[in-house]
Amino acid sequence: MTTTTTSSEEALVSARVGFDALFSNELAEARDVFSAGQSAFHQLGFGVCAFLEAALGMETSRMAEAGKSLAAAEAGAKKLKGVEWEVVAADAVVLQGLVHALSESYMGYAQCLYALNSAHSRFAKLFASVFPNGLDAPHQPVSRKPSSVFRWSKEEAPAPPPAPAVDGLIAAGTAFGYGLFNLGVQGVAGLLGYKHDRALALRALAYAAARDDTHSVFAGLVLMTYNGVVLLLAGWQADEAKLVREYRAIVDRTTAKYPAGALWILNHAKIQRMTGQAAEAIQTLESGLAPGRPHTFQQADALLVFELAWTQLALRRYEDAAATFIRMTELNSWSHATYYFIAAGAHISAAHEHKDPVRASESMIRAQQLLDAIPALLETRKLTGKDLPTEVFIRKKLAFYTTKQRNLGGDPARYAEAVGVSLAEEIGVFWNTHQRIPASVAAAHIKAWAGVEPKVDLEPSSLLLGVVLRTLGASMALLARSRSLLQEARKTPVQVNTWVPGVAAFEEGVLELVSAEPNWPTALRTASAHLDAALAASGSSVDLSSRLDSRVTMLRDEIRGKGEALTRGSGEKLSIMLIWC
C-alpha cells in the first residue's frame, strides 16, 4: 500500500511512463504499464485508457471496464492520506460520471448527474485549499494534510510537504478538475443548484496546461477540444485571432513533446482547416495515418479518419470522402448507418458532377447500394439500444425520398435518383461544414444548388445557399442575398425538414455578427433575438435539436464576450445590450 511521500512520488513517476505512452499513441504499452502497478495512479491510468477507448470510439464494450477501473482507483485513493489522493479520487469520480453518460440511458444520465454533483463539492473544496488566494497568486506547495474532502482519523504529527512531482500533480490536477467540471457542466449547472464561471474554468485549464504534469496534457486536450468545437460550430467568434493563437500554442507545445500522438495531429489539422488550409489539413491527416506511425490506439486514429472524411467532403472530393466514411465502419462501432448515409450522399454528389454518363450511373448505383444497406444497420442498432438522433433523421429521409421517387413516376427501388441537394451536404449543415470552405467550393455549391426548388422538393436548398453566400460574400449585395435566402428558409412550410427553421434563424444570427461593423450594440441585440427564435423553433420533435441548442449556447457565450470587450474598451455601460445574451 502506498503510504508515504516517497512512495507517492515513486508511484506517480511510474504511472507517468504509462501516460507518456498513451499520449504517444502507444495504447498497448500504456495498458501494460498501468496493469503492472498497484497504486491508485495506475488504476486511474488503466481506467483512463478504457474511458478514452469508450468515449473516442463510442465503444460500449469498454465502458464496463472503464467504470470498474475508475471505481477501483477512487476506492484505493480514499484509503490514503494526502491531497494528491483526493485529486486522484475526484478525477475518478468525474470520469465515472462521464462513463455513465456514454450509456445514453436515463439511468446513465441520472448516475452521471449524481457523480458530477459529488465532484463539484470535492473540486470546490480542493480549489479553495490549493488556491486560497486565487490562480494569479504565486503557488505555494500545499500541506499533504487532507483538505477535509474526505474524513480520516486525526493525524498524530504534521504531514511532510509533498515532493515536487506530487506538488505538481496537486496544483495541475486541482486546476484541471475544477476547470473541466465547470466548463463541461455549464448546461446543467442550474439543475445541480450552483453557478458556473466559464471564464474562470478556462483560466484554470490554462493554468493546468502550463504545468509539467500528466494533468497538464489532459488540460491541454480539453482546451484544444473546446477551442476546436467553438471554431467549428459557434459560427462566429468574438476574437477569432486570439482563439486560434492560443489553440495553436497548446497544440505546438504538446506536439513537441509527443510528436506521434494522433490527438495532437488531429488538432493541428483542425487548425489548418479552420484557417483556410483545408488541402494542407488533408496532408497532415494522411501523414498521421501513414503505415510507419504507431497505430495501437485505434480510437484516436479513427478521429483522424473522421476529420479527413469531413475535410474531403468540404472540398467536394466526393468519392474520396465516401471511401473514407466507409472506412470509419472498420474503426469503431458508432452509427454505421450514419457513415453509410453520408457516403451515399457523397456518391450522389459525384454522380451529379460526372460529365461521363457511365461514371455518373456507376456512382448513383453505388449510392443506392449503400442506402439499401441502411435499414438493416438501423435494425441491428435498435437491438442494442435506441436510435441516435442522426438515425432518427435518416429514417425520415429514406422514407421521404422513396415516396418522392414514387410520386415522380420513377422506380422506388432507385430513389437515390430523387435526391436533389446531396444527403451528405445536408447532414453536413449540422457539422457546419460550409462556413470555412474556399471561395471556389462555395461558388461550385451555388451553381449546383441554385436550380433546386425548395417548395417542391422540401429540401434545405435556401438554407444551404444562404450559408455559402455568406461564406462567399464580401459585398453588401451578397450578404443581403444571403439574408433573403435564410429568411425564406425560415418561412418554408415544414413537413420533413423540421430542423430547417431553427437552423436558419441561427445562421441569420451569425450573419448579423459577420456584417456587424461598425454598429455592434445593435448587431448583438439583433443576433441574440435570432438565437431566441432558433431555440423557440427547436424542441424534442425537431431533428438533431440538441446540436442546435449547443450551438446557440456557444454563440451566446461569444456574444457576451464581445459585449464585455466593448464595455471595457469604450467605458460605456452596455448592460441593456447584454440582457439579450
Secondary structure, DSSP 8 states (H G I E B T S, - for coil): ---SHHHHHHHHHHHHHHHHHHHTT-HHHHHHHHHH--SHHHHHHHHHHHHHHHHHHT-HHHHHHHHHHHHHHHHHHHTS-SHHHHHHHHHHHHHHHHHHHHT-SHHHHHHHHHHHHHHHHHHHHHHHHH-TT-TTS------SS--SSS-----SS------HHHHHHHHHHHHHHHHHHHHHTGGGHHHHT----HHHHHHHHHHHHTSSSHHHHHHHHHHHHHHHHHHHHSS--TTHHHHHHHHHHHHHHHHHH-TT-HHHHHHHHHHHHHTT-HHHHHHHHHHHTSTTS----HHHHHHHHHHHHHHHHHTT-HHHHHHHHHHHTTT--S-HHHHHHHHHHHHHHHHHH-SSHHHHHHHHHHHHHHHHHHHHHHHHHHHHS---HHHHHHHHHHHHHHHHHHHTTS-GGGGGGG--S-HHHHHHGGGTTTTT--HHHHHHHHHHHTT--HHHH--THHHHHHHHHHHH--SHHHHHHHHHHHHHHHHS--SS-TTHHHHHHHHHHHHHHHT-TT-HHHHHHHHHHHHHHHHHT-STTSTTHHHHHHHHHHHHHHHHHHHHHHHHHH----HHHHTT-
